[in-house]
Amino acid sequence: MSWSELERLVTEAEQDPALRSPLRHCRSLKEFLLVARKLGYSVTRHDLRLAREEHRRQPAVQAALKA
């Protein structure tokens, strides 16, 4: 599954400015996916959608845990 590829991409991009730079310059989701694939990561549109949903849920989950 490519979800692990997305996690690997994020981890490595956080640590490596040379990897992060081309990803930051992407102006669309399609461009981001193309650049990620050219860099050797098999990330899909579905992976990004899941990551966005998880990111949006995190504040609600953290607030519920604090209550």
PyMOL commands that place a pseudoatom at each C-alpha (Angstrom):
pseudoatom trace, name=CA, resn=MET, resi=1, chain=A, elem=C, hetatm=0, pos=[0.000, 0.000, 0.000]
pseudoatom trace, name=CA, resn=SER, resi=2, chain=A, elem=C, hetatm=0, pos=[1.232, 3.450, -0.788]
pseudoatom trace, name=CA, resn=TRP, resi=3, chain=A, elem=C, hetatm=0, pos=[0.162, 4.977, 2.552]
pseudoatom trace, name=CA, resn=SER, resi=4, chain=A, elem=C, hetatm=0, pos=[3.528, 3.901, 3.952]
pseudoatom trace, name=CA, resn=GLU, resi=5, chain=A, elem=C, hetatm=0, pos=[5.161, 5.625, 0.976]
pseudoatom trace, name=CA, resn=LEU, resi=6, chain=A, elem=C, hetatm=0, pos=[3.427, 8.863, 1.917]
pseudoatom trace, name=CA, resn=GLU, resi=7, chain=A, elem=C, hetatm=0, pos=[4.649, 8.523, 5.487]
pseudoatom trace, name=CA, resn=ARG, resi=8, chain=A, elem=C, hetatm=0, pos=[8.182, 7.869, 4.207]
pseudoatom trace, name=CA, resn=LEU, resi=9, chain=A, elem=C, hetatm=0, pos=[7.983, 10.886, 1.882]
pseudoatom trace, name=CA, resn=VAL, resi=10, chain=A, elem=C, hetatm=0, pos=[6.850, 13.182, 4.699]
pseudoatom trace, name=CA, resn=THR, resi=11, chain=A, elem=C, hetatm=0, pos=[9.522, 11.928, 7.097]
pseudoatom trace, name=CA, resn=GLU, resi=12, chain=A, elem=C, hetatm=0, pos=[12.306, 12.244, 4.553]
pseudoatom trace, name=CA, resn=ALA, resi=13, chain=A, elem=C, hetatm=0, pos=[11.128, 15.639, 3.272]
pseudoatom trace, name=CA, resn=GLU, resi=14, chain=A, elem=C, hetatm=0, pos=[11.080, 16.982, 6.841]
pseudoatom trace, name=CA, resn=GLN, resi=15, chain=A, elem=C, hetatm=0, pos=[14.723, 15.957, 7.219]
pseudoatom trace, name=CA, resn=ASP, resi=16, chain=A, elem=C, hetatm=0, pos=[16.057, 16.839, 3.764]
pseudoatom trace, name=CA, resn=PRO, resi=17, chain=A, elem=C, hetatm=0, pos=[15.676, 20.373, 2.365]
pseudoatom trace, name=CA, resn=ALA, resi=18, chain=A, elem=C, hetatm=0, pos=[16.807, 19.183, -1.089]
pseudoatom trace, name=CA, resn=LEU, resi=19, chain=A, elem=C, hetatm=0, pos=[13.848, 16.807, -1.185]
pseudoatom trace, name=CA, resn=ARG, resi=20, chain=A, elem=C, hetatm=0, pos=[11.432, 19.294, 0.368]
pseudoatom trace, name=CA, resn=SER, resi=21, chain=A, elem=C, hetatm=0, pos=[12.202, 22.095, -2.093]
pseudoatom trace, name=CA, resn=PRO, resi=22, chain=A, elem=C, hetatm=0, pos=[10.717, 20.595, -5.280]
pseudoatom trace, name=CA, resn=LEU, resi=23, chain=A, elem=C, hetatm=0, pos=[7.640, 19.463, -3.367]
pseudoatom trace, name=CA, resn=ARG, resi=24, chain=A, elem=C, hetatm=0, pos=[7.041, 22.962, -1.976]
pseudoatom trace, name=CA, resn=HIS, resi=25, chain=A, elem=C, hetatm=0, pos=[7.060, 24.454, -5.464]
pseudoatom trace, name=CA, resn=CYS, resi=26, chain=A, elem=C, hetatm=0, pos=[4.168, 22.311, -6.665]
pseudoatom trace, name=CA, resn=ARG, resi=27, chain=A, elem=C, hetatm=0, pos=[1.121, 24.358, -7.595]
pseudoatom trace, name=CA, resn=SER, resi=28, chain=A, elem=C, hetatm=0, pos=[-1.408, 21.541, -7.839]
pseudoatom trace, name=CA, resn=LEU, resi=29, chain=A, elem=C, hetatm=0, pos=[-2.146, 18.125, -6.455]
pseudoatom trace, name=CA, resn=LYS, resi=30, chain=A, elem=C, hetatm=0, pos=[-1.403, 16.582, -9.842]
pseudoatom trace, name=CA, resn=GLU, resi=31, chain=A, elem=C, hetatm=0, pos=[1.990, 18.284, -9.957]
pseudoatom trace, name=CA, resn=PHE, resi=32, chain=A, elem=C, hetatm=0, pos=[2.766, 17.165, -6.396]
pseudoatom trace, name=CA, resn=LEU, resi=33, chain=A, elem=C, hetatm=0, pos=[1.979, 13.554, -7.270]
pseudoatom trace, name=CA, resn=LEU, resi=34, chain=A, elem=C, hetatm=0, pos=[4.131, 13.714, -10.404]
pseudoatom trace, name=CA, resn=VAL, resi=35, chain=A, elem=C, hetatm=0, pos=[7.084, 15.176, -8.512]
pseudoatom trace, name=CA, resn=ALA, resi=36, chain=A, elem=C, hetatm=0, pos=[6.718, 12.626, -5.712]
pseudoatom trace, name=CA, resn=ARG, resi=37, chain=A, elem=C, hetatm=0, pos=[6.686, 9.796, -8.246]
pseudoatom trace, name=CA, resn=LYS, resi=38, chain=A, elem=C, hetatm=0, pos=[9.729, 11.199, -10.052]
pseudoatom trace, name=CA, resn=LEU, resi=39, chain=A, elem=C, hetatm=0, pos=[11.493, 11.227, -6.686]
pseudoatom trace, name=CA, resn=GLY, resi=40, chain=A, elem=C, hetatm=0, pos=[10.700, 7.530, -6.286]
pseudoatom trace, name=CA, resn=TYR, resi=41, chain=A, elem=C, hetatm=0, pos=[7.619, 7.581, -4.043]
pseudoatom trace, name=CA, resn=SER, resi=42, chain=A, elem=C, hetatm=0, pos=[4.453, 5.750, -5.089]
pseudoatom trace, name=CA, resn=VAL, resi=43, chain=A, elem=C, hetatm=0, pos=[1.964, 8.138, -3.507]
pseudoatom trace, name=CA, resn=THR, resi=44, chain=A, elem=C, hetatm=0, pos=[-1.626, 8.269, -4.728]
pseudoatom trace, name=CA, resn=ARG, resi=45, chain=A, elem=C, hetatm=0, pos=[-4.404, 10.828, -4.697]
pseudoatom trace, name=CA, resn=HIS, resi=46, chain=A, elem=C, hetatm=0, pos=[-6.243, 8.534, -2.283]
pseudoatom trace, name=CA, resn=ASP, resi=47, chain=A, elem=C, hetatm=0, pos=[-3.302, 8.630, 0.175]
pseudoatom trace, name=CA, resn=LEU, resi=48, chain=A, elem=C, hetatm=0, pos=[-3.361, 12.420, 0.185]
pseudoatom trace, name=CA, resn=ARG, resi=49, chain=A, elem=C, hetatm=0, pos=[-7.131, 12.474, 0.725]
pseudoatom trace, name=CA, resn=LEU, resi=50, chain=A, elem=C, hetatm=0, pos=[-6.793, 10.104, 3.701]
pseudoatom trace, name=CA, resn=ALA, resi=51, chain=A, elem=C, hetatm=0, pos=[-3.962, 12.190, 5.145]
pseudoatom trace, name=CA, resn=ARG, resi=52, chain=A, elem=C, hetatm=0, pos=[-6.035, 15.369, 4.823]
pseudoatom trace, name=CA, resn=GLU, resi=53, chain=A, elem=C, hetatm=0, pos=[-9.005, 13.738, 6.574]
pseudoatom trace, name=CA, resn=GLU, resi=54, chain=A, elem=C, hetatm=0, pos=[-6.791, 12.448, 9.367]
pseudoatom trace, name=CA, resn=HIS, resi=55, chain=A, elem=C, hetatm=0, pos=[-5.187, 15.867, 9.791]
pseudoatom trace, name=CA, resn=ARG, resi=56, chain=A, elem=C, hetatm=0, pos=[-8.613, 17.509, 10.055]
pseudoatom trace, name=CA, resn=ARG, resi=57, chain=A, elem=C, hetatm=0, pos=[-9.745, 14.990, 12.691]
pseudoatom trace, name=CA, resn=GLN, resi=58, chain=A, elem=C, hetatm=0, pos=[-6.660, 15.360, 14.888]
pseudoatom trace, name=CA, resn=PRO, resi=59, chain=A, elem=C, hetatm=0, pos=[-7.683, 18.577, 16.689]
pseudoatom trace, name=CA, resn=ALA, resi=60, chain=A, elem=C, hetatm=0, pos=[-11.093, 17.087, 17.505]
pseudoatom trace, name=CA, resn=VAL, resi=61, chain=A, elem=C, hetatm=0, pos=[-9.513, 13.905, 18.832]
pseudoatom trace, name=CA, resn=GLN, resi=62, chain=A, elem=C, hetatm=0, pos=[-6.977, 15.822, 20.914]
pseudoatom trace, name=CA, resn=ALA, resi=63, chain=A, elem=C, hetatm=0, pos=[-9.721, 18.044, 22.350]
pseudoatom trace, name=CA, resn=ALA, resi=64, chain=A, elem=C, hetatm=0, pos=[-11.790, 14.977, 23.260]
pseudoatom trace, name=CA, resn=LEU, resi=65, chain=A, elem=C, hetatm=0, pos=[-8.804, 13.418, 25.005]
pseudoatom trace, name=CA, resn=LYS, resi=66, chain=A, elem=C, hetatm=0, pos=[-8.240, 16.548, 27.083]
pseudoatom trace, name=CA, resn=ALA, resi=67, chain=A, elem=C, hetatm=0, pos=[-11.881, 16.694, 28.208]
for i in range(1, 67): cmd.bond("trace and resi %d" % i, "trace and resi %d" % (i + 1))
show_as sticks, trace
zoom trace
